[in-house]
Amino acid sequence: LDHLDETMFTSYSREDMVAASREIEDRAWRVGDGELHAGFQTLDVLTGEADTYDLLGEKERLSVHAYAANEGDPPDVEHYTVHVGETAEIRETWFVAYDGGGYDDAKCALLAEERAPGEFFGFWSYDPETVDYIIDYLAERYGGSEQTDDGGATV
C-alpha cells in the first residue's frame, strides 16, 4: 500500500477494508513496538477478531487498543485494552492506526465511514502528522472509556 499515501477511496467493500487493515496490523506486528488502535464498530465485531488482537497484544512493547460501541457481548480480553464508546462515530467508522513504534516511516492509518451496509468511504495515510492526529484524537476522546470487569479491572 506504500504507493497509495493519502489515498482517498469512494467505495470499498468489507473485504477490501479487511485487506487494508491486515497490512497495518502486520506492520505493527513486524515492528513490535508502539501503539496500535483499531475500531470495530460493535463489541460483536470485535469478538470475531479477539484472537488476532490478543496475539498482537502479546507483543511486550506493543500497546493495543480496540474501540467498539456497546452492542453485543464483550470478548474475553487478555493482552489489549477495550474502549467502549457510545457514539455514532464509533459505530459508523472503521479505523486502524499504528504509531510506528518510534519510526515515522512505519506510521500508517486507515479511516473510513460506513455510509451504506458494507460500503466504506475514507482514506489511508502514511503521513506521520495525520497518523499522530488520529491517535491523539482517539486517546483524548475515548482514552478513559475502558471496559472493566466486575472487580473494576480493565479487560
Contact map, one row per residue, 1 for C-alpha under 8 A:
11111000000000000001001000000000000000000000000000000000000000000000000000000000000000000000000000000000000000000000000000000000000000000000000000000000000
11111000000000000000000000000000000000000000000000000000000000000000000000000000000000000000000000000000000000000000000000000100000000000000000000000000000
11111000000000000000000000000000000000000000000000000000000000000000000000000000000000000000000000000000000000000000000000000000000000000000000000000000000
11111110000000000000000000000000000000000000000000000000000000000000000000000000000000000000000000000000000000000000000000011000000000000000000000000000000
11111110000000000000000000000000000000000000000000000000000000000000000000000000000000000000000000000000000000000000000000011110000000000000000000000000000
00011111000000000000000000000000000000000000000000000000000000000000000000000000000000000000000000000000000000000000000000111110000000000000000000000000000
00011111100000000000000000000000000000000000000000000000000000000000000000000000000000000000000000000000000000000000000000111000000000000000000000000000000
00000111110000000000000000000000000000000000000000000000000000000000000000000000000000000000000000000000000000000000000011110000000000000000000000000000000
00000011111100000000000000000000000000000000000000000000000000000000000000000000000000000000000000000000000000000000000011100000000000000000000000000000000
00000001111100000000000000000000000000000000000000000000000000000000000000000000000000000000000000000000000000000000000111000000000000000000000000000000000
00000000111110000000000000000000000000000000000000000000000000000000000000000000000000000000000000000000000000000000001110000000000000000000000000000000000
00000000111111111000000000000000000000000000000000000000000000000000000000000000000000000000000000000000000000000000001110000000000000000000000000000000000
00000000001111111000000000000000000000000000000000000000000000000000000000000000000000000000000000000000000000000000011100000000000000000000000000000000000
00000000000111111100000000000000000000000000000000000000000000000000000000000000000000000000000000000000000000000000011100000000000000000000000000000000000
00000000000111111110000000000000000000000000000000000000000000000000000000000000000000000000000000000000000000000000000000000000000000000000000000000000000
00000000000111111111000000000000000000000000000000000000000000000000000000000000000000000000000000000000000000000000000000000000000000000000000000000000000
00000000000111111111100000000000000000000000000000000000000000000000000000000000000000000000000000000000000000000000000100000000000000000000000000000000000
00000000000001111111110000000000000000000000000000000000000000000000000000000000000000000000000000000000000000000000000000000000000000000000000000000000000
00000000000000111111111000000000000000000000000000000000000000000000000000000000000000000000000000000000000000000000000000000000000000000000000000000000000
10000000000000011111111100000000000000000000000000000000000000000000000000000000000000000000000000000000000001000000000000000000000000000000000000000000000
00000000000000001111111110000000000000000000000000000000000000000000000000000000000000000000001100000000000001000000000000000000000000000000000000000000000
00000000000000000111111111000000000000000000000000000000000000000000000000000000000000000000000000000000000000000000000000000000000000000000000000000000000
10000000000000000011111111100000000000000000000000000000000000000000000000000000000000000000000000000000000000000000000000000000000000000000000000000000000
00000000000000000001111111110000000000000000000000000000000000000000000000000000000000000000000111000000000110000000000000000000000000000000000000000000000
00000000000000000000111111111000000100000000000000000001000000000000000000000000000000000000000101000000000000000000000000000000000000000000000000000000000
00000000000000000000011111111100000000000000000000000000000000000000000000000000000000000000000000000000000000000000000000000000000000000000000000000000000
00000000000000000000001111111110000000000000000000000000000000000000000000000000000000000000000000000000010000000000000000000000000000000000000000000000000
00000000000000000000000111111111111100000000000000000001000001000000000000000000000000000000000001011000000000000000000000000000000000000000000000000000000
00000000000000000000000011111111100000000000000000000001001000000000000000000000000000000000000000000000000000000000000000000000000000000000000000000000000
00000000000000000000000001111111000000000000000000000000000000000000000000000000000000000000000000000000000000000000000000000000000000000000000000000000000
00000000000000000000000000111111100000000000000000000000000000000000000000000000000000000000000000011000000000000000000000000000000000000000000000000000000
00000000000000000000000000011111110000000000000000000000001111000000000000000000000000000000000000001000000000000000000000000000000000000000000000000000000
00000000000000000000000000011011111000000000000000000000001111100000000000000000000000000000000000011100000000000000000000000000000000000000000000000000000
00000000000000000000000000010001111100000000000000000000000011100000000000000000000000000000000001111100000000000000000000000000000000000000000000000000000
00000000000000000000000000010000111110000000000000000000000001111000000000000000000000000000000001111000000000000000000000000000000000000000000000000000000
00000000000000000000000010010000011111000000000000000000000001111000000000000000000000000000000111100000000000000000000000000000000000000000000000000000000
00000000000000000000000000000000001111100000000000000000000000011110000000000000000000000000001111000000000000000000000000000000000000100000000000000000000
00000000000000000000000000000000000111110000000000000000000000001110000000000000000000000000011110000000000000000000000000000000000000000000000000000000000
00000000000000000000000000000000000011111000000000000000000000000111000000000000000000000100111100000000000000000000000000000000000000000000000000000000000
00000000000000000000000000000000000001111110110000000000000000000111000000000000000000000110111000000000000000000000000000000000000000000000000000000000000
00000000000000000000000000000000000000111110110000000000000000000011100000000000000000000111110000000000000000000000000000000000000000000000000000000000000
00000000000000000000000000000000000000011111110000000000000000000001111100000000000000000110000000000000000000000000000000000000000000000000000000000000000
00000000000000000000000000000000000000011111111000000000000000000001111111100000000000000000000000000000000000000000000000000000000000000000000000000000000
00000000000000000000000000000000000000000111111100000000000000000000001111000000000000000000000000000000000000000000000000000000000000000000000000000000000
00000000000000000000000000000000000000011111111110000000000000000000000000000000000000000000000000000000000000000000000000000000000000000000000000000000000
00000000000000000000000000000000000000011111111111000000000000000101000001100000000000000000000000000000000000000000000000000000000000000000000000000000000
00000000000000000000000000000000000000000011111111000000000000000000000011100000000000000000000000000000000000000000000000000000000000000000000000000000000
00000000000000000000000000000000000000000001111111100000000000000000000000000000000000000000000000000000000000000000000000000000000000000000000000000000000
00000000000000000000000000000000000000000000111111111000000000000000000000000000000000000000000000000000000000000000000000000000000000000000000000000000000
00000000000000000000000000000000000000000000011111111100000000000000000000111000000000000000000000000000000000000000000000000000000000000000000000000000000
00000000000000000000000000000000000000000000000111111110000000000000000000000000000000000000000000000000000000000000000000000000000000000000000000000000000
00000000000000000000000000000000000000000000000011111111000000000000000000000000000000000000000000000000000000000000000000000000000000000000000000000000000
00000000000000000000000000000000000000000000000011111111100000010000000000000011000000000000000000000000000000000000000000000000000000000000000000000000000
00000000000000000000000000000000000000000000000001111111110000000000000000001111000000000000000000000000000000000000000000000000000000000000000000000000000
00000000000000000000000000000000000000000000000000111111111000000000000000000010000000000000000000000000000000000000000000000000000000000000000000000000000
00000000000000000000000010011000000000000000000000011111111001010000000000000010000000000000000000000000000000000000000000000000000000000000000000000000000
00000000000000000000000000000000000000000000000000001111111101110000000000000011000000000000000000000000000000000000000000000000000000000000000000000000000
00000000000000000000000000000000000000000000000000000111111101000000000000000010000000000000000000000000000000000000000000000000000000000000000000000000000
00000000000000000000000000001001100000000000000000000011111111100000000000000000000000000000000000000000000000000000000000000000000000000000000000000000000
00000000000000000000000000000001100000000000000000000000111111100000000000000000000000000000000000000000000000000000000000000000000000000000000000000000000
00000000000000000000000000000001110000000000000000000000001111100000000000000000000000000000000000000000000000000000000000000000000000000000000000000000000
00000000000000000000000000010001111100000000000000000001111111110000000000000000000000000000000000001000000000000000000000000000000000000000000000000000000
00000000000000000000000000000000111100000000000000000000101111111000000000000001000000000000000000000000000000000000000000000000000000000000000000000000000
00000000000000000000000000000000001110000000000000001001100001111100000000000011100000000000000000000000000000000000000000000000000000000000000000000000000
00000000000000000000000000000000001111000000000000000000000000111110000000000001111000000000000000000000000000000000000000000000000000000000000000000000000
00000000000000000000000000000000000011110000010000000000000000011111000000000001111000000000000000000000000000000000000000000000000000000000000000000000000
00000000000000000000000000000000000011111000000000000000000000001111100000000000011110000100000000000000000000000000000000000000000000000000000000000000000
00000000000000000000000000000000000000111110010000000000000000000111111000000000011110000110000000000000000000000000000000000000000000000000000000000000000
00000000000000000000000000000000000000001110000000000000000000000011111000000000000111100110000000000000000000000000000000000000000000000000000000000000000
00000000000000000000000000000000000000000110000000000000000000000001111100000000000111000000000000000000000000000000000000000000000000000000000000000000000
00000000000000000000000000000000000000000111000000000000000000000001111110000000000000000000000000000000000000000000000000000000000000000000000000000000000
00000000000000000000000000000000000000000111000000000000000000000000011111000000000000000000000000000000000000000000000000000000000000000000000000000000000
00000000000000000000000000000000000000000011001000000000000000000000001111100000000000000000000000000000000000000000000000000000000000000000000000000000000
00000000000000000000000000000000000000000011011000000000000000000000000111110000000000000000000000000000000000000000000000000000000000000000000000000000000
00000000000000000000000000000000000000000010011001000000000000000000000011111000000000000000000000000000000000000000000000000000000000000000000000000000000
00000000000000000000000000000000000000000000000001000000000000000000000001111100000000000000000000000000000000000000000000000000000000000000000000000000001
00000000000000000000000000000000000000000000000001000100000000000000000000111111110000000000000000000000000000000000000000000000000000000000000000000000001
00000000000000000000000000000000000000000000000000000100000000000000000000011111000000000000000000000000000000000000000000000000000000000000000000000000001
00000000000000000000000000000000000000000000000000001111110000010000000000001111100000000000000000000000000000000000000000000000000000000000000000000000000
00000000000000000000000000000000000000000000000000001100100000111100000000001111110000000000000000000000000000000000000000000000000000000000000000000000001
00000000000000000000000000000000000000000000000000000000000000011100000000001011111000000000000000000000000000000000000000000000000000000000000001100000011
00000000000000000000000000000000000000000000000000000000000000001111000000001001111100000000000000000000000000000000000000000000000000000000000001100000001
00000000000000000000000000000000000000000000000000000000000000001111000000000000111110000000000000000000000000000000000000000000000000000000011111100000000
00000000000000000000000000000000000000000000000000000000000000000011110000000000011111000000000000000000000000000000000000000000000000000000010011100000000
00000000000000000000000000000000000000000000000000000000000000000011110000000000001111100100000000000000000000000000000000000000000000000000010010000000000
00000000000000000000000000000000000000000000000000000000000000000000110000000000000111110100000000000000000000000000000000000000000000000000000000000000000
00000000000000000000000000000000000000000000000000000000000000000000100000000000000011111110000000000000000000000000000000000000000000000000000000000000000
00000000000000000000000000000000000000000000000000000000000000000000000000000000000001111111000000000000000000000000000000000000000000000000000000000000000
00000000000000000000000000000000000000000000000000000000000000000000000000000000000000111111100000000000000000000000000000000000000000000000000000000000000
00000000000000000000000000000000000000111100000000000000000000000011100000000000000011111111110000000000000000000000000000000000000000000000000000000000000
00000000000000000000000000000000000000011100000000000000000000000001100000000000000000111111100000000000000000000000000000000000000000000000000000000000000
00000000000000000000000000000000000000001000000000000000000000000000000000000000000000011111110000000000000000001110000000000000000000000000000000000000000
00000000000000000000000000000000000000111000000000000000000000000000000000000000000000001111111000000000000000111100000000000000000000000000000000000000000
00000000000000000000000000000000000001111000000000000000000000000000000000000000000000000101111100000000000001111100000000000000000000000000000000000000000
00000000000000000000100000000000000011110000000000000000000000000000000000000000000000000000111110000000000011110000000000000000000000000000000000000000000
00000000000000000000100110000000000111100000000000000000000000000000000000000000000000000000011111000000000011100000000000000000000000000000000000000000000
00000000000000000000000100000000000111000000000000000000000000000000000000000000000000000000001111100000001111000000000000000000001001100000000000000000000
00000000000000000000000110010000011110000000000000000000000000000000000000000000000000000000000111111000011110000000000000000000001000000000000000000000000
00000000000000000000000000000000011100000000000000000000000000000000000000000000000000000000000011111111011100000000000000000000001100100000000000000000000
00000000000000000000000000010010111000000000000000000000000000000000000000000000000000000000000001111111111100000000000000000000000000000000000000000000000
00000000000000000000000000010011111000000000000000000000000001000000000000000000000000000000000001111110011000000000000000000000000000000000000000000000000
00000000000000000000000000000000110000000000000000000000000000000000000000000000000000000000000000111111000000000000000000000000000000000000000000000000000
00000000000000000000000000000000000000000000000000000000000000000000000000000000000000000000000000111111111000000000000000000000000000000000000000000000000
00000000000000000000000000000000000000000000000000000000000000000000000000000000000000000000000000110111111000000000000000000001000000000000000000000000000
00000000000000000000000000000000000000000000000000000000000000000000000000000000000000000000000000010011111000000000000000000101000000000000000000000000000
00000000000000000000000000100000000000000000000000000000000000000000000000000000000000000000000001111011111100000000000000000100000000000000000000000000000
00000000000000000000000000000000000000000000000000000000000000000000000000000000000000000000000011111011111110000000000000000111001000000000000000000000000
00000000000000000000000100000000000000000000000000000000000000000000000000000000000000000000000011110000011111000000000000011111001000000000000000000000000
00000000000000000000000100000000000000000000000000000000000000000000000000000000000000000000001111000000001111100000000000011100001001000000000000000000000
00000000000000000001100000000000000000000000000000000000000000000000000000000000000000000000011110000000000111110000000001111000000000000000000000000000000
00000000000000000000000000000000000000000000000000000000000000000000000000000000000000000000111100000000000011111000000001110000000000000000000000000000000
00000000000000000000000000000000000000000000000000000000000000000000000000000000000000000000111000000000000001111100000111100000000000000000000000000000000
00000000000000000000000000000000000000000000000000000000000000000000000000000000000000000001110000000000000000111110000111000000000000000000000000000000000
00000000000000000000000000000000000000000000000000000000000000000000000000000000000000000001110000000000000000011111111110000000000000000000000000000000000
00000000000000000000000000000000000000000000000000000000000000000000000000000000000000000001000000000000000000001111101110000000000000000000000000000000000
00000000000000000000000000000000000000000000000000000000000000000000000000000000000000000000000000000000000000000111111100000000000000000000000000000000000
00000000000000000000000000000000000000000000000000000000000000000000000000000000000000000000000000000000000000000111111000000000000000000000000000000000000
00000000000011000000000000000000000000000000000000000000000000000000000000000000000000000000000000000000000000000101111100000000000000000000000000000000000
00000000001111000000000000000000000000000000000000000000000000000000000000000000000000000000000000000000000000000111111110000000000000000000000000000000000
00000000011111001000000000000000000000000000000000000000000000000000000000000000000000000000000000000000000000011111011111000000000000000000000000000000000
00000001111100000000000000000000000000000000000000000000000000000000000000000000000000000000000000000000000000011110001111100000000000000000000000000000000
00000001110000000000000000000000000000000000000000000000000000000000000000000000000000000000000000000000000001111000000111110000000000000000000000000000000
00000111100000000000000000000000000000000000000000000000000000000000000000000000000000000000000000000000000001110000000011111000000000000000000000000000000
00011111000000000000000000000000000000000000000000000000000000000000000000000000000000000000000000000000000111100000000001111100000000000000000000000000000
00011110000000000000000000000000000000000000000000000000000000000000000000000000000000000000000000000000000111000000000000111110011000000000000000000000000
01001100000000000000000000000000000000000000000000000000000000000000000000000000000000000000000000000000111110000000000000011111011000000000000000000000000
00001100000000000000000000000000000000000000000000000000000000000000000000000000000000000000000000000000001100000000000000001111111000000000000000000000000
00000000000000000000000000000000000000000000000000000000000000000000000000000000000000000000000000000001101100000000000000000111111100000000000000000000000
00000000000000000000000000000000000000000000000000000000000000000000000000000000000000000000000000000000000000000000000000000011111110000000000000000000000
00000000000000000000000000000000000000000000000000000000000000000000000000000000000000000000000000000000000000000000000000001111111111000000000000000000000
00000000000000000000000000000000000000000000000000000000000000000000000000000000000000000000000011100000001110000000000000001111111111100000000000000000000
00000000000000000000000000000000000000000000000000000000000000000000000000000000000000000000000000100000000000000000000000000001111111110000000000000000000
00000000000000000000000000000000000000000000000000000000000000000000000000000000000000000000000000000000000000000000000000000000111111111000000000000000000
00000000000000000000000000000000000000000000000000000000000000000000000000000000000000000000000010000000000010000000000000000000011111111100000000000000000
00000000000000000000000000000000000010000000000000000000000000000000000000000000000000000000000010100000000000000000000000000000001111111110000000000000000
00000000000000000000000000000000000000000000000000000000000000000000000000000000000000000000000000000000000000000000000000000000000111111111000000000000000
00000000000000000000000000000000000000000000000000000000000000000000000000000000000000000000000000000000000000000000000000000000000011111111100000000000000
00000000000000000000000000000000000000000000000000000000000000000000000000000000000000000000000000000000000000000000000000000000000001111111111000000000000
00000000000000000000000000000000000000000000000000000000000000000000000000000000000000000000000000000000000000000000000000000000000000111111111100000000000
00000000000000000000000000000000000000000000000000000000000000000000000000000000000000000000000000000000000000000000000000000000000000011111111000000000000
00000000000000000000000000000000000000000000000000000000000000000000000000000000000000000000000000000000000000000000000000000000000000001111111100000000000
00000000000000000000000000000000000000000000000000000000000000000000000000000000001110000000000000000000000000000000000000000000000000000111111110000000000
00000000000000000000000000000000000000000000000000000000000000000000000000000000001000000000000000000000000000000000000000000000000000000111111111000000000
00000000000000000000000000000000000000000000000000000000000000000000000000000000001000000000000000000000000000000000000000000000000000000010111111000000000
00000000000000000000000000000000000000000000000000000000000000000000000000000000001110000000000000000000000000000000000000000000000000000000011111100000000
00000000000000000000000000000000000000000000000000000000000000000000000000000000111100000000000000000000000000000000000000000000000000000000001111110000011
00000000000000000000000000000000000000000000000000000000000000000000000000000000111100000000000000000000000000000000000000000000000000000000000011111000011
00000000000000000000000000000000000000000000000000000000000000000000000000000000000000000000000000000000000000000000000000000000000000000000000001111111111
00000000000000000000000000000000000000000000000000000000000000000000000000000000000000000000000000000000000000000000000000000000000000000000000000111111111
00000000000000000000000000000000000000000000000000000000000000000000000000000000000000000000000000000000000000000000000000000000000000000000000000011111100
00000000000000000000000000000000000000000000000000000000000000000000000000000000000000000000000000000000000000000000000000000000000000000000000000011111100
00000000000000000000000000000000000000000000000000000000000000000000000000000000000000000000000000000000000000000000000000000000000000000000000000011111110
00000000000000000000000000000000000000000000000000000000000000000000000000000000000000000000000000000000000000000000000000000000000000000000000000011111111
00000000000000000000000000000000000000000000000000000000000000000000000000000000100000000000000000000000000000000000000000000000000000000000000001111001111
00000000000000000000000000000000000000000000000000000000000000000000000000011101110000000000000000000000000000000000000000000000000000000000000001111000111
